[in-house]
């Protein structure tokens, strides 16, 4: 049942992202693929995250084909962020809200730096200063949405853990 809910959320995020981008101001639109990737990377077991990540990466590639200058940059950035998330996950407690804020901000910075680096390699006109100026516009909605999603999902993890071990 949980897998079906995850697939529905990923599909809805893919369908609703263009509508959010068209309807809301730029500084209010989170990158839903990035938010879902962060929540999956920090809360799911590595064995269980293969299928949802395959769907997420596939839809991110379709989004790149549809709306990006360069195909595959988002998928590469998401893969590098996932590796960083799995590393950071081992360092601290995922259920800590302060950790969630810090790790989401760091993941946003990594995502943006990889995007800029890939675009720079492909001779895009975006400079590092331009990307640094746009970083708060990208990071703030992502951090807010991801922190709320992590709070909700870790609350379920804590409840599940208590039910499992403290009967």
N, C-alpha and C positions, 0 to 999 in steps of 0.2 A: 504494500500500500504506500509506503514511504517513497519508493522509487517512482511510482506513478505521480505522486504529488510533485516530486522534484522535476520530472519531465514536463509536467504541465506548467510549472513556474518558469522553466527555461523557455518553453515555447511561447508563453505569454510575454516574457521579457523581450524575445525576438520580435514579436508582432507589435508590441506597444512602444518600443524604443523610438521608432520614427514619429509616432504621434506625440510622445512627450517632447521630442526635439522640436516639433513644429508648433506645439501649443504653449509651451512654457518658456520663460526667459532662459538664456544660455546658462546663467549662474545657478539655476534651479534644477537642471537636468542631470541626473546621475547616469553613469554608464552601467546599465543593469547587468551586462555580461561580466564586467569586472566585479561588481558587487556579489553576484552569484558565485563567481570563481573564488572570491575571498571567503565566503561563508562555507563553501564546499571544502576548500583547502584547509580551513581551520577546524571544522567540526566533524567531518566524516572520516571513517577509517580508510586507509589507502586502498584496501581491497575493494571497498564498496564504491569508490569514486571513479572507477574506470569508465563505466557506461555513461553517467551524467557528464563527465568531462569530454567524452567523445562527442556527445550531442552538442555540448556547449562550444567546443572548438569547431565543429562542423558548421554550426550556425554563425559563429564569428567569421569563418572563412566566407560564407555566403554574404554576410554583411560587408566584408571587405570587397568582394567582387561587385557588389551592388553600389557601394557608396564611397569607396576609398580611392586615393590616388594609386596606392601600391597594394597589390594583393598579397595577403599572408602576413603583413606586419603585425596586425592585432593578434593573430594566433601565436606568433613567435613571442611577442611581449607577454601574452597570457601564460605561455609555457614557462618563461623565465620567472614570472611572478609566482607561479605555482611552486616551482622549485624553492624559491625564497620563502614562501609561506610554510612549506613542509619543514624547512630548516628552522624557521622562527617558532614553529609550533612546538618543537622539542625543547626550546629554551625557557618557556614560561607557561603559566597557566592560561589556557584559552578562555576560561570563564571569567577572568578578571576584566572589568570594563575598561580600565586604564590601558591594559595591554591591548585590548581590541582597538582602542583609539590609536595607540602608537603603531601597531602593526599595520593597520589599514592605511595610515598616513605614509608609512615606509613603503608599503606595497604600491600605493599610488605614485610615489616618487620613482620607484623602480619601473613601473609601467610607463610613466611619462618619459623617463630617460631612455628606455629601450626604444620607444616610439621615435624620439628625437634622433637617436643614434642610427636607427634603420633608415629614417628619412634622410639623414645627412649622408649616409652611404649611397643612397640612390639619388644624390644631388638635388634634393628638394630645397626650395628657397627659405624654409623655416630656419631661423637662427636659434641658438641656445637661449639667448636673452628673450626672444619671443615666447619660447616654450616655458621659460621660467616665469614670465609675467602671466601666462595663462594657467600656470599650475594651481593657484588657489581656486580658480574658477572650476577646475576639474576635480580637485581634491575634496573640497568642502561638501558638495552633495554626495559624493561617493562615501566619504567617511561617515556622514550622518546616516545614510541608508544602510550601509554595511554594519555599523554599530548597533542600530535598531534590530536588524536581522540576526546578528550574532547574539544579542541579548535574548531575543525570543527563542532561538534555536538552542542556546546553551542552557536556558531555563528548563527546556525539555530534557536535555542531557542530564542535568543535575537531578531532576525528578526521577528519571529513569534509573540513574545510579543509586539513588536512595532506595527506590523500590527493589532493586536487584540485590543489594548488599545488606540492607538493614531491615530484614523481615522479622 
